[in-house]
Amino acid sequence: MSVFTPLERPELEAFLAPYGLGRLKDFQGIAEGSENSNFFVSLERGEFVLTLVERGPSHDLPFFIELLDVLHDAELPVPFALRTEAGEALRELAAKPALLQPRLPGKHVHHPNAHHCAEVGTLLARLHLATRERVLERKSDRGLAWMLEEGPSLALQLDNTALPLLRDALKEIDAVQQRFLALPRANLHADLFKDNVLFDGPHLTGVIDFYNACSGPMLYDLAICLNDWCSDADGHLDSQRARALLGAYAALRPFTAAEAELWPAALRIACVRFWLSRLIAANAFAGQDVLIHDPDVFRKRLAQRQQVDLPLPFAL
């Protein structure tokens, strides 16, 4: 179970009391998390999610709270931070920064179809449009500069097949980074995988886990999302799902010519980001009872993105 900081009932009850949400009925750790400790919390007045932030500087947390407030005000289905009766959103529990948020309805979809992907494309476009005119600035701690810094040393762990694949990708990132960072910007979820989206039947009901959110090129967010939602087990893109996601997104936010030109590179860059972060996690948590995602998934995806036969639709 990926709960890095276990909690005892008395300390949790004391933490929850200032919210005025009634007696604690039950709580349990959430196994799917890989970076923070998350708990489902059942109170007399509803169902909630408690997050203990384990990674990243605490000074970034006001950014996440403000971003979720903006998205909630834009009527997006996001888990905004609840306030105590004294108006506090960010608090501390077990010596960790802590946030309490509403538990959104729905379940994860592990085998999405074209309809699910279209719903996700629409959601992502709405998220970008909600912040595009007033971007809340936060530099990603897993951005292009981080890839170029961490990549060469991590490449030395790889075999003779994977090593040139990563080295070539890092060369491309170095070559295109200035043009890439100049693409149209907004706030990004930056981790919009299947396990961060909830559906109730065919309807998208929630988007969770904004702790990788940042400011940056909207195209990058789209590439991260599409690589997960539209990839087969061997790393190939499913064209039906991919076109559904891209078409739904473009119906709300048409693409620019510069985005169309850099789209293949964006897909490869998004693969590199998660290949590297998963290699780091696999090393850091080896032998521990923590969910570790397979780095090889993104090696396969990167290998399949060397040729991209999926142009962006309706590029202006």
N, C-alpha and C positions, 0 to 999 in steps of 0.2 A: 504493500500500500504506500502511495506517495504522500504520506503525511510526515513531514520532516520534524514538526513540533507537535507532539501529542498534548492533549488538553485533559484536565480533570474537571469533573462536573462543577464543583464549587467555584473554581476560578472563572469558568464560563458563565455561570449564573450571575456572578458579581459584575462581569463585563457587560452582560446583556441588560441588567436592571435599568440603566439610565435611558434606554430606548422606549420604555413604557409599553412594551409589546406583550406583556403578560408572562406567565410562568413558563420556564423551559420544560418542554415535554420530552424531547429526545434530540440527540445529535449523533452524527457519524461522519467519519472521514471519507473523503472522495478519492478513489483510487486513481482516477485518470490524470491527475495533475503531475507535471514533471518538473516544475520550478517553484511553486508556492504550495503551502499547506491550505487545503480547502475543506470545509465541513458543511454538510447539510444540517440546518438548525430548524427544529420544529418548535414554535412558540404558540401560545394560546391565540394570538392574533394573526397567525399565518406561517408560511414557509419561507426560509431565508437561506442565504449562503454567506458564510463567514470565511474571509481570506486572511491568512497571515502571510505577509509579504516576506519571502525568504531571500530573494535575489534583487540586486539593484539598489542604488542610493535612495534613501528615504526622501530626499528633497524632490524626487520626481513624482511622488504620490499626489501632491496638489494638482499637477498636470492631469493625471488620470481622472481625478475627481471632477475637475472642470470640464474635461472632454466628455465624460459620460453625462454630465449635466446638459451640455450643449446638444448631444445626440438625443437625450431623453426629451428635451424641449422641442426637438425636431420630429418627435413622435416615432423615433426608431426604437425597436424592442431591445433595449440594453439594460443591464443591471446597475443603475445609478446608486451612488452611496447614500445610505440612509443617515439621517442626523439624529443625535440624541435629543432629549427634551431641552438640553442647553444649547443645541445647535452645532454640536461637534460631529464632523464626518470622519475625520482621521483620528484614530485612537491607538492605544497600545495594549497588547495582550501577550503574556509569556515573553516579554521583552522584545516583541516583534510589532511592527506597524500592522494595524488591523482595520479591516473595513467590513461592514455588514451591508448586504445588498438583498433586494427581493429575489426569491427563487423564481426564475422564469419557467413557464410551462413548456412541455414538449420533450422530445427525445432526440438523440443523435441519429443521423442516417448514415449507416456504414456502407451502403451500396446505392449511391444516388443514381437517379435517372435524369433525363434531360429536363424534366419539369423542376426537380430540386435545384439543378444547376442554374436554370433561368431565375428562380427565386433568389438564389444567392447573388447572381449578377445584378439584379435589381437592387437588392439590399446594399451591395457594395457601392453602386453608383449613388444611391441616396446618402450613404455615409460620406462619400467624398464631396457631394454637392452641399451637404450641411456645414462643411468646414472650409470649403475652398475660398470663400470670400474673406474669411478671417481665420487664418491658419494659426493654431496654437503651436508654438515652436517647441519641439523637443528632438534633439539629435538621437538617432537610433544608436544603441550601444552594440548593435550587430549589423552595422552598415557597411558600405563599400570599403572604407578605410580599415575597419576591423577585419574584413575578409583578406585584404592585401597584407595586413600585419600578421594575422594568425595562420593564414593558409600555407605559407612555405614550410613552417615547422611541422604542421599537421600532415603535409604531403609526404614527409619522410616516413610516416607510419604505414604508407600504402604499398601495395605490391606493384609490380612492373606494368600491370594493366591499368590500374587506377591512377598511378602517379602522373603519367603524361596527360590524362584527362583533366585532372585538377590543375596542373601547371598551365595548360593551354587556356583553361577557363580564367585563371588569375591574370594571365597576360591580356585577355580580352577585357576584363574588368578595368585594368590599368589603362587600356587604350581608350575606352569609351566613357570613363567615369565623369569627365567634365560635361559632355553632352547629355549623359544620362541624368545627372543631378540638375540640369537646366530644364528638364521636362516639366509640364504643368503639375502643380503641387496641391496637396491638401493634407489633412490628417489621415493617417493610415492605421488600419487595424494591425497589419503586418504579421498576422498569424491566423488568417481566416481559414483554418483547416476544418474538416468535417466534425472533429470533436469539439469545436467551438461554436457550432450552430445547432439550434434546436428546431424541430418540426413537430407539429401536431397534425398527423395525416399529411395532406399535401401542402399545408400552410406553414411558412417560416414564422416561428413564434419568438425566437430569441437569438441573440449573438452575445457570447460571453468571452471572458479572459482577454481584457484589453491591456495586459501588462507588458506587451511588446509594442504598444501603440507609439507612434512618433509622427513627425512631419516629414514629407518627402514626396517623390514622384508617384502620382496615382497609378501609373503603369506598373510600377514595382509591386504594389499591393495586389493588383489584378493578376500579375504573374504568379505570385505566391499562392493566391487563391486557386487559380486554374490548375496549377501543377498538382494540387492535392485532389480537388473535386473531379478532375477529368482525366486522371491517369489510370491506366490498367495496372495489374500486378507486375508486369514486366517493364513498366515505365513508359509505354507508349501512350500518347494522347488519344482519347476516344473522341472522334471528330463530332459526333452528334451532341454529346454533352458539352464539348468545348464551344461549339457554335451557338448552342442555346445560351450558355453563360455570357459569351461575348455579345451576342445580339441583344440580350436583355439589358446589359450594361450600356451598350452604345445607344440604345433607344432613349436613354436619359442623359448620357454625357458622350457626345460624339468625340472620336479620337482626332488628333492632329497628325499631320504628315510626319513630323519628327517622331511621334510615338509609334507610328506604323513602321518607320525605318528601324527603330531600336527594339521592336517587339521580340524578335528571336533572341537578342542578347538579354532582354529582361527575363525571359523564361530560364535562360541558363544561369543568370546571376541569382535568381530566386532558388535554384537548385543548390548552388554553391553555399548560400547562406545556411541552409538547413543541413546540408552534408557536414559542414564544419562544426556547427553547434552540436549536432548529434555525436560527432567524433569526440568532442570535448566532454559531453555528458557521459558517454560510454567509459571514458577514462576516469572521470571524477567519481562516478558512482558504481564502478565495477564491484560486484560482490555484495552490494547493499540491496535492501528490500525496497527498491525505488523503481518506478516505471521508467525504463530506458528505451527510447525509440531507436529502431534499427537504422544506423547511418547508411547502410547499403541501399536502402530504398531510394535515396537521393543520388547515389552514384548511378544507379540504373536510369533514373529520370534524366540526369545530366547527359548520360551517354545517348539517350534517345532524343535529346534536344539539339544535337549537333546539326541536324537538318530539321527545320521547322516549316511544315507545309500548311500552316494555319494563319493566314493573314488576318489582320484586324479588319472588321467590317466598317463600312461607311467612313473611312478615314478622310478628313477634310484637308 
